[in-house]
Amino acid sequence: MKSESVYSENCQVAVVGAGHAGCEAALACARLGLKTIMFTVSIDSIALMPCNPNIGGTSKGHLVREIDALGGEMGKNIDRTFIQSKMLNVSKGPAVHSLRAQADKSEYSRSMRRVLENTENLSIVQAEVTEILSENHHVTGLKTYSGAVYYAEAVILCTGTYLRARCIYGDVSNATGPNGLQAANYLSDSLKSLGIQMYRFKTGTPARIDRRSIDFSKMEEQFGDEKVVPFSFTTDPEDVQKEQVSCWLTYTNEKTHEIIRENLDRSPLYSGMIEGTGPRYCPSIEDKVVKFADKNRHQVFIEPEGLYTNEMYVGGMSSSLPEDVQHKMYSSVAGLENVRIVRNAYAIEYDCIDPRQLAPTLEFRDVSGLFSGGQFNGSSGYEEAAAQGLLAGINASMKILGKEQLILDRSQAYIGVLVDDLVTKENREPYRMMTSRAEYRLLLRQDNADLRLTKLGYQVGLISEDRYQLLLEKEKQISEEINRVQHVNIGTGEKVQRLLERAKSASLTSGSTLAELIRRPELNYDILAPLDPERPKLAKGVAEQVNINIKYEGYIKRQEKQVEQFKKLENRYIPGNFPYAEVPSLRLEARQKLEKYRPVSIGQASRISGVSPADISVLLVYMEQQKRRLIN
């Protein structure tokens, strides 16, 4: 009998998923010259924003800037498609300043799709991937639902929330992905057959409502910044100065909370219908009412989904309550008394992995050539996903090209903190990036992401020569201007005293350098410009770095010393075949964890749950003894 033929094709990299992680992974591989195919269950879901219609925010803005500095696309895309932009935390220090922009969701997706479709070496295929093919623990390709086979040197899993997805509200359960899109129901079994450990996580989204049914007079209008700052270091600031839309702020009340409490038994979160663990830092309104019972109100942000739709996002009121309860609950909020729901709120359950199975390169330790990025790694958020997708794409490419892979540590980038936390720490809930997770956040500011990472992007091959030369010139200008300002002497003349008085700063009784004045809390580089006639004309980004580096010099130097100590442990590398079983006095739990996760350095080993400081001391002593034996 003649065997049935199947379609087959060869590529170098296959990317499974076209969300924020998949887009960055596919673009990185293709831009590095590798034949890349990106698979998606729906081409219409490329760069989809199934939940909040924004990019950035506290700590997340840092990630977007770092993605851009390394040569990724997210920052450029939101600069093209935002409808409101705001710098958050401006009343605080620069370490926590974070850019956040509302997106036109449809245009964001269309814009990213245009980029993908016009990128050389990149193809998009609409198909459900059902199986990962491998031989001797090495990836060889994948198979789709139709039986087609695609042979690849590397596969990057960016499946988001689609694996065995289930959308739930009340007693309604639909076996679909977000927004009613097709779920991927077969790939999980293939991954489990490769020995990959899976979790069941959940996230949720609020209702979408009709703008025409909202009484905005009962809400507080929220405006964007007068002077918009772009996300991408390559975007001309003048190109993003445009008319912006408003968002709105209202609040829940005791009536809202009473409706929720009376119906908790009908919530799948509390009835046991939902198995997955949800994100602690982005809770449903049910969780907020239960866990913060002392609060009589919670913020609710009403945000437009785009310029050409009446759909509005109800930020802060994610829910999986039944449909009838949702109507009562939302209509109890000021301004929403006559609200019309366009799309019900729902929770979504999905399969993801224990990311501790990954190396810091985001490659599976036990399956060579198989990489993973995004929410599939147990994280939450578009920005966290994009960052992981970019890193996975870079490292898959470097592996194929025979080049050194990129590992970012905690002192280099928020991306380094994100990945290190994922691959070393036990996360029993979707991981969310926060500034508090970054020990060296004064050095890892969003404003200096290019100075920290663009050279690495250039070495990898994602940053052009022109952009690299611009960075070198920027570094030179910053250094020269800091040096000049430290030697500019300011007298006690009348002009000086008048300026200080206007700035509510103490008058000078003796001469001072310009740098010393900049360090005063109420003064800065720009305010003091009238006292500095020799000042060169500098780009805003250069002036900003001069001001920050002078004003926070003491704190920066202190943190740099902390990084030096951190690097000592990070640079104590542990061989991949290190014999933990032979180390005397190493506790059983530590030995098991170290054998399982195979840390690349003493620093990473110290952050593994279950490995104590005493275990690290034992390891260091043993490694030193082994080193001496080899010498002798």
C-alpha positions as CSV (number, residue, x, y, z in Angstrom):
1,M,0.0,0.0,0.0
2,K,1.4,3.4,-0.9
3,S,2.2,5.5,2.2
4,E,0.4,8.8,2.5
5,S,2.8,11.7,1.8
6,V,3.1,14.7,4.1
7,Y,4.3,18.2,3.6
8,S,7.8,19.0,5.0
9,E,10.1,22.0,5.0
10,N,13.5,22.9,6.4
11,C,14.3,26.0,8.3
12,Q,16.9,27.0,10.9
13,V,14.6,28.3,13.6
14,A,11.0,27.5,14.3
15,V,9.1,29.9,16.7
16,V,5.9,28.5,18.2
17,G,3.6,31.4,19.0
18,A,3.2,35.0,17.7
19,G,2.5,37.0,20.8
20,H,4.9,39.5,22.2
21,A,7.6,36.8,23.0
22,G,7.2,35.1,19.6
23,C,7.5,38.4,17.7
24,E,10.7,39.4,19.3
25,A,12.2,35.9,19.1
26,A,11.3,35.5,15.4
27,L,12.6,39.0,14.5
28,A,15.9,38.5,16.3
29,C,16.6,35.2,14.5
30,A,15.6,36.5,11.1
31,R,17.6,39.8,11.5
32,L,20.6,37.7,12.4
33,G,20.3,36.0,9.0
34,L,18.7,32.7,10.0
35,K,15.8,31.2,8.0
36,T,13.0,31.5,10.5
37,I,9.3,30.3,10.5
38,M,6.9,31.6,13.1
39,F,3.8,29.5,13.8
40,T,0.5,30.9,15.2
41,V,-3.0,29.4,15.7
42,S,-4.3,32.7,14.2
43,I,-2.5,35.3,12.1
44,D,-5.0,37.8,13.4
45,S,-3.6,37.3,16.9
46,I,-0.1,38.5,16.1
47,A,1.1,40.8,18.9
48,L,-2.4,40.6,20.4
49,M,-3.1,42.5,23.6
50,P,-5.7,40.2,25.2
51,C,-5.7,42.1,28.5
52,N,-4.6,45.7,29.3
53,P,-4.2,48.1,26.4
54,N,-0.9,49.5,27.4
55,I,2.9,49.0,27.2
56,G,5.3,49.8,30.0
57,G,4.5,50.9,33.6
58,T,6.5,50.6,36.8
59,S,9.5,48.4,36.1
60,K,7.9,47.2,32.8
61,G,9.0,50.5,31.2
62,H,12.6,49.5,32.1
63,L,12.2,46.2,30.2
64,V,10.9,47.9,27.1
65,R,13.8,50.3,27.1
66,E,16.2,47.4,27.5
67,I,14.5,45.4,24.7
68,D,15.1,48.5,22.5
69,A,18.7,48.9,23.6
70,L,19.4,45.3,22.5
71,G,17.8,45.7,19.1
72,G,14.2,44.6,19.8
73,E,11.0,46.0,18.3
74,M,8.5,46.6,21.1
75,G,9.6,50.1,21.9
76,K,9.5,51.2,18.3
77,N,6.1,49.6,17.8
78,I,4.5,51.4,20.8
79,D,6.0,54.7,19.7
80,R,4.2,54.2,16.4
81,T,0.8,53.3,17.9
82,F,0.3,54.9,21.3
83,I,-2.7,57.1,22.1
84,Q,-1.6,58.4,25.5
85,S,1.8,58.4,27.2
86,K,2.8,59.2,30.7
87,M,6.0,59.0,32.8
88,L,5.2,57.4,36.1
89,N,6.8,58.1,39.5
90,V,8.3,61.5,38.5
91,S,8.0,62.7,42.1
92,K,10.5,60.0,43.1
93,G,14.1,59.3,42.1
94,P,15.2,58.4,38.6
95,A,15.7,54.7,39.5
96,V,11.9,54.2,39.6
97,H,10.8,56.6,36.7
98,S,8.9,54.4,34.3
99,L,7.3,55.2,31.0
100,R,3.8,53.9,30.3
101,A,1.7,54.3,27.1
102,Q,-1.8,53.4,26.2
103,A,-1.9,51.6,22.8
104,D,-4.4,51.5,20.0
105,K,-4.6,47.7,20.4
106,S,-5.7,46.9,16.8
107,E,-3.0,49.2,15.3
108,Y,-0.3,47.8,17.6
109,S,-1.0,44.4,16.3
110,R,-1.3,45.5,12.6
111,S,1.9,47.5,12.9
112,M,3.9,44.6,14.4
113,R,2.5,42.3,11.7
114,R,3.7,44.7,9.0
115,V,7.2,44.6,10.4
116,L,7.2,40.8,10.6
117,E,5.7,40.3,7.1
118,N,8.4,42.6,5.6
119,T,11.4,41.1,7.4
120,E,13.8,39.1,5.3
121,N,14.4,35.5,6.3
122,L,11.0,35.4,8.1
123,S,7.9,33.4,7.2
124,I,4.6,33.2,9.1
125,V,2.5,30.0,9.1
126,Q,-1.0,29.7,10.5
127,A,-1.0,26.2,12.0
128,E,-1.3,24.5,15.4
129,V,1.9,22.9,16.5
130,T,1.2,19.5,18.1
131,E,4.6,17.8,18.6
132,I,8.2,18.7,19.1
133,L,10.5,16.3,17.3
134,S,13.8,15.3,18.8
135,E,16.6,12.7,18.7
136,N,18.9,11.9,21.6
137,H,17.7,14.9,23.6
138,H,18.3,17.2,20.7
139,V,15.5,19.1,18.8
140,T,15.1,18.2,15.1
141,G,11.9,20.1,14.3
142,L,8.2,20.0,14.9
143,K,4.9,18.7,13.5
144,T,1.6,20.5,13.0
145,Y,-2.0,19.3,13.4
146,S,-2.2,18.6,9.7
147,G,0.8,16.3,9.9
148,A,3.2,18.7,8.2
149,V,6.8,18.4,9.4
150,Y,9.2,21.3,9.7
151,Y,12.8,20.4,10.4
152,A,14.8,23.0,12.4
153,E,18.1,23.4,14.2
154,A,16.3,25.2,17.1
155,V,12.7,25.6,18.3
156,I,11.6,28.5,20.5
157,L,8.4,27.9,22.5
158,C,6.4,31.1,23.0
159,T,2.9,29.7,23.4
160,G,1.7,32.3,25.9
161,T,-1.7,31.3,27.5
162,Y,-2.8,29.0,24.7
163,L,-1.8,25.5,25.8
164,R,-4.9,23.6,26.9
165,A,-6.5,27.0,27.6
166,R,-9.8,27.4,29.2
167,C,-11.7,30.6,29.6
168,I,-14.1,30.7,32.6
169,Y,-16.7,33.0,34.2
170,G,-19.3,31.7,36.6
171,D,-20.2,28.2,35.6
172,V,-19.4,28.9,31.9
173,S,-16.2,27.2,30.7
174,N,-15.0,27.5,27.1
175,A,-12.0,25.5,25.8
176,T,-10.5,28.5,24.0
177,G,-7.5,30.8,24.2
178,P,-7.8,34.5,25.0
179,N,-10.5,36.5,23.1
180,G,-12.2,33.3,22.0
181,L,-9.3,32.3,19.8
182,Q,-8.4,28.6,19.2
183,A,-6.6,26.9,22.1
184,A,-3.6,24.6,21.4
185,N,-4.6,21.3,22.9
186,Y,-1.9,18.8,21.9
187,L,1.5,20.2,22.4
188,S,1.5,19.8,26.2
189,D,1.5,16.0,25.9
190,S,4.5,16.1,23.5
191,L,6.4,18.3,26.0
192,K,5.6,16.0,28.9
193,S,6.9,13.1,26.9
194,L,10.2,14.9,26.7
195,G,10.3,15.0,30.5
196,I,9.3,18.7,30.8
197,Q,7.5,19.5,34.0
198,M,4.3,21.6,33.6
199,Y,2.3,23.8,35.8
200,R,-1.3,25.0,35.6
201,F,-1.5,28.8,36.0
202,K,-4.3,31.3,35.6
203,T,-4.7,34.9,34.8
204,G,-7.7,37.1,34.1
205,T,-9.1,40.1,32.4
206,P,-11.9,42.6,33.1
207,A,-14.9,43.4,31.0
208,R,-14.9,45.6,28.0
209,I,-17.7,48.2,28.0
210,D,-19.4,50.6,25.5
211,R,-18.1,54.1,25.7
212,R,-21.5,55.5,25.0
213,S,-22.9,54.0,28.2
214,I,-20.4,55.7,30.5
215,D,-21.1,58.9,32.5
216,F,-17.6,60.5,32.5
217,S,-18.9,63.5,34.5
218,K,-18.7,61.3,37.6
219,M,-15.0,60.3,37.0
220,E,-11.6,62.0,37.2
221,E,-10.0,62.7,33.8
222,Q,-6.5,61.4,33.4
223,F,-4.3,63.2,30.9
224,G,-1.1,62.2,29.2
225,D,2.2,64.1,29.5
226,E,2.5,67.5,27.8
227,K,5.9,66.5,26.5
228,V,6.0,62.9,25.4
229,V,9.1,60.8,25.9
230,P,9.5,58.0,23.4
231,F,10.3,54.4,24.4
232,S,12.8,53.8,21.6
233,F,16.2,55.4,21.7
234,T,16.0,55.6,17.9
235,T,12.6,57.5,17.8
236,D,12.9,61.3,17.2
237,P,11.1,62.9,20.2
238,E,9.4,65.3,17.8
239,D,7.7,62.4,16.0
240,V,5.7,61.4,19.1
241,Q,4.3,64.8,20.1
242,K,0.7,64.5,19.1
243,E,-2.8,64.9,20.4
244,Q,-3.6,62.3,23.1
245,V,-6.8,60.7,24.3
246,S,-7.9,60.8,28.0
247,C,-8.3,57.9,30.4
248,W,-10.6,58.1,33.4
249,L,-10.5,57.2,37.1
250,T,-13.4,56.1,39.3
251,Y,-13.7,53.8,42.3
252,T,-15.6,50.8,43.6
253,N,-17.7,51.3,46.7
254,E,-19.3,49.3,49.6
255,K,-22.2,48.4,47.3
256,T,-19.8,46.9,44.8
257,H,-18.1,44.9,47.5
258,E,-21.4,43.7,49.0
259,I,-22.4,42.4,45.6
260,I,-19.1,40.5,45.2
261,R,-19.2,39.1,48.8
262,E,-22.8,37.9,48.3
263,N,-21.8,35.9,45.2
264,L,-18.3,34.5,46.1
265,D,-19.8,31.0,46.2
266,R,-20.6,31.5,42.5
267,S,-17.0,32.6,41.6
268,P,-15.0,29.7,40.1
269,L,-12.0,31.1,42.0
270,Y,-13.6,30.1,45.3
271,S,-15.8,27.2,44.2
272,G,-12.8,25.1,43.1
273,M,-13.7,25.2,39.4
274,I,-10.3,26.9,38.7
275,E,-7.3,24.8,39.4
276,G,-4.5,27.2,38.3
277,T,-2.6,29.7,40.5
278,G,-3.2,33.3,39.7
279,P,-0.9,36.4,39.9
280,R,-0.6,37.8,43.4
281,Y,0.3,41.3,42.1
282,C,-2.6,41.6,39.6
283,P,-5.5,40.1,41.6
284,S,-9.1,39.8,40.5
285,I,-11.6,42.2,42.1
286,E,-12.9,39.2,44.1
287,D,-9.5,38.7,45.6
288,K,-9.1,42.4,46.4
289,V,-12.4,42.5,48.3
290,V,-11.6,39.3,50.3
291,K,-7.9,40.0,51.0
292,F,-8.2,43.7,51.6
293,A,-11.5,43.7,53.5
294,D,-10.6,46.9,55.4
295,K,-10.6,49.0,52.2
296,N,-13.9,50.5,51.3
297,R,-12.9,51.3,47.7
298,H,-10.5,50.3,45.0
299,Q,-9.3,52.3,42.0
300,V,-10.9,51.6,38.6
301,F,-9.3,53.0,35.4
302,I,-11.4,53.4,32.3
303,E,-9.1,53.2,29.3
304,P,-9.8,53.4,25.6
305,E,-8.9,50.3,23.5
306,G,-8.2,52.4,20.5
307,L,-9.0,55.4,18.4
308,Y,-11.6,53.7,16.2
309,T,-13.6,51.7,18.7
310,N,-16.0,52.4,21.5
311,E,-14.7,49.5,23.6
312,M,-13.2,50.7,26.9
313,Y,-11.1,48.6,29.3
314,V,-12.1,48.5,33.0
315,G,-8.7,48.4,34.6
316,G,-8.6,47.1,38.2
317,M,-11.7,45.0,37.9
318,S,-10.6,41.6,36.5
319,S,-13.2,39.0,37.4
320,S,-14.5,35.5,36.8
321,L,-17.9,36.1,38.4
322,P,-21.1,35.0,36.5
323,E,-22.5,37.2,33.8
324,D,-25.5,38.5,35.8
325,V,-23.2,39.3,38.8
326,Q,-20.8,41.2,36.5
327,H,-23.6,43.4,35.3
328,K,-24.7,44.3,38.9
329,M,-21.1,44.7,40.0
330,Y,-19.9,47.0,37.2
331,S,-23.1,49.1,37.3
332,S,-22.6,49.8,41.0
333,V,-19.5,51.9,40.2
334,A,-19.8,55.7,39.8
335,G,-20.2,56.6,36.2
336,L,-21.1,53.0,35.2
337,E,-24.7,53.0,36.4
338,N,-26.0,52.4,32.8
339,V,-23.0,50.5,31.6
340,R,-23.3,48.1,28.6
341,I,-20.9,45.2,28.6
342,V,-19.4,44.4,25.2
343,R,-17.2,41.5,26.4
344,N,-17.6,39.7,29.7
345,A,-14.7,39.5,32.1
346,Y,-13.2,36.0,32.4
347,A,-10.3,34.0,33.9
348,I,-8.1,31.9,31.7
349,E,-6.3,28.7,32.7
350,Y,-3.3,27.4,30.7
351,D,-0.3,25.1,30.8
352,C,3.1,26.5,31.4
353,I,6.5,25.2,32.5
354,D,8.6,25.2,35.7
355,P,11.2,27.6,34.3
356,R,13.9,26.2,36.6
357,Q,14.3,23.6,33.8
358,L,15.9,26.3,31.8
359,A,19.5,27.6,31.6
360,P,20.1,31.4,31.9
361,T,20.2,31.3,28.0
362,L,16.5,30.2,28.2
363,E,17.4,26.8,26.6
364,F,16.1,23.7,28.2
365,R,18.9,22.0,30.1
366,D,17.8,18.5,29.0
367,V,16.7,19.2,25.4
368,S,19.4,20.8,23.3
369,G,18.1,23.3,20.8
370,L,14.8,23.8,22.6
371,F,14.3,27.3,23.9
372,S,11.4,29.0,25.7
373,G,10.1,32.5,26.3
374,G,7.2,34.5,27.6
375,Q,4.2,33.5,29.7
376,F,4.9,29.9,28.9
377,N,7.8,30.3,31.3
378,G,5.5,31.1,34.2
379,S,5.7,34.9,33.9
380,S,3.0,37.5,33.3
381,G,2.9,40.7,31.2
382,Y,3.6,41.7,27.6
383,E,6.9,43.3,28.5
384,E,8.3,40.3,30.5
385,A,7.3,38.1,27.6
386,A,8.9,40.3,24.9
387,A,12.2,40.5,26.9
388,Q,12.4,36.7,27.2
389,G,11.5,36.2,23.6
390,L,14.3,38.5,22.5
391,L,16.8,36.7,24.7
392,A,15.7,33.3,23.6
393,G,15.9,34.4,19.9
394,I,19.4,35.8,20.4
395,N,20.6,32.7,22.1
396,A,19.0,30.2,19.7
397,S,20.7,32.2,16.9
398,M,24.1,32.3,18.7
399,K,24.0,28.5,19.2
400,I,23.3,27.8,15.5
401,L,25.9,30.3,14.4
402,G,28.5,28.9,16.8
403,K,28.9,32.1,18.7
404,E,29.0,32.9,22.4
405,Q,25.5,33.1,23.9
406,L,24.2,36.1,25.8
407,I,23.7,35.8,29.5
408,L,22.6,39.0,31.3
409,D,23.2,39.1,35.1
410,R,21.4,40.9,37.8
411,S,23.8,43.9,37.7
412,Q,23.4,44.4,34.0
413,A,19.7,44.6,33.3
414,Y,16.2,44.1,34.6
415,I,16.1,41.4,31.9
416,G,18.9,39.7,33.9
417,V,16.9,40.0,37.1
418,L,13.8,38.6,35.4
419,V,15.5,35.6,33.9
420,D,17.6,34.8,37.0
421,D,14.5,34.9,39.2
422,L,12.7,32.5,36.8
423,V,15.5,30.0,36.4
424,T,16.6,29.9,40.1
425,K,13.6,30.6,42.3
426,E,10.4,28.6,42.9
427,N,7.5,30.6,41.4
428,R,4.2,29.1,42.2
429,E,2.3,32.0,40.6
430,P,2.8,34.0,37.4
431,Y,6.0,36.1,37.9
432,R,5.7,39.9,37.5
433,M,8.7,42.2,37.2
434,M,8.9,44.9,39.9
435,T,11.6,47.5,40.7
436,S,11.9,46.1,44.2
437,R,13.2,42.8,42.7
438,A,16.3,44.6,41.3
439,E,19.0,45.0,43.9
440,Y,21.0,47.4,41.8
441,R,18.1,49.5,40.5
442,L,19.9,52.8,40.8
443,L,22.3,51.6,38.1
444,L,19.6,49.9,36.1
445,R,17.5,53.0,35.2
446,Q,15.4,53.2,32.1
447,D,17.2,56.3,31.0
448,N,20.6,54.6,30.7
449,A,19.4,51.3,29.1
450,D,21.2,52.2,25.9
451,L,24.5,52.9,27.7
452,R,24.2,49.6,29.5
453,L,23.1,47.3,26.7
454,T,23.5,48.7,23.2
455,K,27.1,47.5,22.9
456,L,25.9,44.0,23.7
457,G,23.2,44.4,21.0
458,Y,26.0,45.5,18.6
459,Q,28.2,42.5,19.5
460,V,25.3,40.1,18.9
461,G,24.5,41.8,15.5
462,L,21.1,43.4,16.1
463,I,22.4,47.0,16.4
464,S,23.6,48.8,13.3
465,E,27.0,50.4,12.9
466,D,25.4,53.9,12.7
467,R,23.5,53.4,15.9
468,Y,26.6,52.0,17.6
469,Q,28.7,55.1,16.6
470,L,26.0,57.4,17.9
471,L,26.2,55.6,21.3
472,L,30.0,56.0,21.4
473,E,29.6,59.7,20.7
474,K,26.9,60.0,23.4
475,E,29.3,58.3,25.9
476,K,32.1,60.7,25.0
477,Q,29.8,63.8,25.4
478,I,28.6,62.6,28.8
479,S,32.1,62.0,30.0
480,E,33.5,65.3,28.8
481,E,30.6,67.3,30.1
482,I,30.7,65.7,33.6
483,N,34.4,66.5,33.7
484,R,33.8,70.1,32.6
485,V,31.0,70.8,35.1
486,Q,33.1,69.5,38.0
487,H,35.6,72.3,37.2
488,V,33.2,75.2,36.5
489,N,33.5,77.6,39.5
490,I,30.4,79.7,40.5
491,G,30.9,82.9,42.5
492,T,28.6,84.7,44.9
493,G,27.5,87.4,42.6
494,E,24.0,89.0,42.5
495,K,22.9,86.9,39.5
496,V,23.8,83.7,41.3
497,Q,22.0,84.7,44.5
498,R,18.8,85.7,42.5
499,L,18.7,82.3,40.8
500,L,19.1,80.5,44.0
501,E,16.4,82.5,45.7
502,R,14.0,81.8,42.9
503,A,14.8,78.1,43.2
504,K,14.3,78.3,47.0
505,S,17.9,77.2,47.5
506,A,20.3,78.5,50.2
507,S,22.5,81.4,49.1
508,L,26.2,81.0,48.6
509,T,28.6,82.5,51.2
510,S,31.6,81.3,49.3
511,G,32.5,80.0,45.8
512,S,31.2,76.6,44.7
513,T,31.6,74.4,41.7
514,L,28.6,73.8,39.4
515,A,28.7,70.1,40.3
516,E,28.3,70.9,44.0
517,L,25.2,73.1,43.2
518,I,23.7,70.3,41.0
519,R,23.8,68.0,44.0
520,R,21.4,70.2,45.9
521,P,17.9,68.5,45.9
522,E,16.1,71.6,44.6
523,L,18.6,72.3,41.8
524,N,19.7,70.5,38.6
525,Y,21.7,70.8,35.5
526,D,19.0,72.6,33.5
527,I,18.0,75.1,36.2
528,L,21.6,76.2,36.5
529,A,22.1,76.8,32.8
530,P,22.0,80.6,33.1
531,L,25.0,80.5,35.4
532,D,27.0,78.5,32.8
533,P,27.6,80.5,29.6
534,E,30.2,78.1,28.3
535,R,27.8,75.2,28.3
536,P,27.8,73.3,25.0
537,K,24.5,72.5,23.2
538,L,23.7,68.9,24.2
539,A,20.9,66.4,23.3
540,K,18.4,66.0,26.1
541,G,19.6,62.4,26.7
542,V,23.1,63.6,27.3
543,A,22.1,66.4,29.6
544,E,19.9,64.0,31.6
545,Q,22.8,61.6,32.1
546,V,25.1,64.4,33.2
547,N,22.6,65.6,35.8
548,I,21.9,62.1,37.2
549,N,25.5,61.0,37.4
550,I,26.5,64.2,39.2
551,K,23.5,64.5,41.5
552,Y,23.6,60.8,42.6
553,E,27.4,60.3,42.4
554,G,27.8,59.0,46.0
555,Y,24.9,56.6,45.8
556,I,26.0,55.3,42.3
557,K,29.6,54.7,43.6
558,R,28.3,52.8,46.6
559,Q,26.1,50.6,44.4
560,E,29.0,50.0,42.0
561,K,31.0,48.6,44.9
562,Q,28.1,46.3,45.7
563,V,28.2,45.1,42.1
564,E,31.9,44.4,42.4
565,Q,31.2,42.0,45.3
566,F,28.3,40.4,43.4
567,K,30.5,39.9,40.4
568,K,33.1,38.0,42.4
569,L,30.5,35.2,43.1
570,E,29.0,35.5,39.6
571,N,32.5,35.0,38.1
572,R,33.2,31.8,40.1
573,Y,32.0,29.5,37.4
574,I,30.9,25.9,38.2
575,P,31.6,23.2,35.5
576,G,28.5,21.6,34.0
577,N,29.7,18.2,35.2
578,F,30.5,19.3,38.8
579,P,30.4,16.3,41.1
580,Y,28.0,17.6,43.9
581,A,27.6,14.0,45.2
582,E,31.3,14.0,46.2
583,V,31.2,17.2,48.2
584,P,31.4,16.3,51.9
585,S,29.2,18.2,54.4
586,L,26.8,19.4,51.6
587,R,23.2,19.0,52.8
588,L,21.1,16.5,51.0
589,E,18.5,19.1,49.9
590,A,21.2,21.4,48.5
591,R,22.9,18.5,46.7
592,Q,19.6,17.5,45.1
593,K,18.7,21.0,44.0
594,L,22.2,21.7,42.7
595,E,22.2,18.4,40.7
596,K,18.8,19.2,39.3
597,Y,19.4,22.9,38.3
598,R,23.1,22.8,37.5
599,P,23.9,26.5,38.3
600,V,26.5,28.1,36.0
601,S,28.1,30.1,38.9
602,I,28.4,30.2,42.7
603,G,26.3,33.4,42.5
604,Q,23.5,31.6,40.8
605,A,23.8,28.6,43.1
606,S,23.3,31.0,46.1
607,R,19.9,32.1,44.8
608,I,18.5,28.6,44.4
609,S,15.7,27.9,46.8
610,G,16.9,25.3,49.3
611,V,20.6,26.2,49.0
612,S,21.8,27.9,52.2
613,P,24.8,30.3,52.8
614,A,26.5,27.4,54.6
615,D,26.1,25.2,51.5
616,I,27.8,27.9,49.4
617,S,30.7,28.0,51.9
618,V,31.1,24.3,51.7
619,L,31.1,24.5,47.9
620,L,33.7,27.3,47.8
621,V,36.0,25.3,50.1
622,Y,35.7,22.2,48.0
623,M,36.3,24.1,44.8
624,E,39.4,25.7,46.3
625,Q,40.7,22.3,47.4
626,Q,40.2,20.8,44.0
627,K,42.0,23.8,42.4
628,R,45.0,23.3,44.7
629,R,45.1,19.5,43.9
630,L,45.3,20.3,40.2
631,I,48.1,22.8,40.7
632,N,50.1,20.4,42.8
